[in-house]
Amino acid sequence: MKRLLIRADDLGYSQGVNCGIAATVAAGLVRSVGVMTNMPDAVHGLGLLAGHPVCLGQHTNICVGRPLTNPARIPSLCTPEGEFKPSRAYRDAAKAGKDFVVLEEVVEEIEAQYRQFKALTGKDPGYFEGHAVASPNFFKGLEMVAARHNLPYFAMGCPGQAVTFRNTKVYAYMPKDFAAYEADPFTGVQDAVANAHKDGCDLMVFHPGYLDAYLLDHSTMTTARVREVDMLCRPQVRAWLEEQPVQLVTYDDLT
């Protein structure tokens, strides 16, 4: 039996995103959820998931909202207004071959978000990873904090290459036809299942959510989130998956 891990990212981004994620969890397919602990709506999102058997991870965020650390202590990460620098700043830096993130500063913020995760949930994260940006020092900081606290770090791998989580190879799925995927994300699920690996676990990362003003003002990913909610909540999709030779798992199941 092959294994498939379906994950939803961005709990806490906004109340609309929270409601979309909560709908997919209630529908039964999403069983691992990444929490953005710096966001004010993280409390709202966790409240919506209360009572559901879900593996919660720390979706460490350094590009949306305000940091938990005093911005004056981490100037490399923040705008003059005290907000995190947006993801486009990281993309522009990567294109120029630069990394403006100061390691000591990002470690301080990662630690703060870890402490907030424990304060909000009362436990360590079931997995520990980063949101959206490509920064070598951000990745290094995540590794350092994970090692310091013995946390289950899930690294960002290269496309097509497996990442080892604990002792399990995890293959992150990337759609081959983005136009078809955006029209109906179920095409991606079908493709992922058809090409699932026998020697590890396949991962599909979704960003389900409903649209609200905050999301529209701060994210370029909008209607795709709504389509993912719709697909992940369809009874036909769950029924189809139950007929396939795959077992739905969470990070807690990977040893």
Summary of the structure (lengths in Angstrom):
residues: 255
radius of gyration: 17.6
end to end distance: 15.9
largest distance: 54.1
contacts: 844
relative contact order: 0.20
helix: 44%
strand: 17%
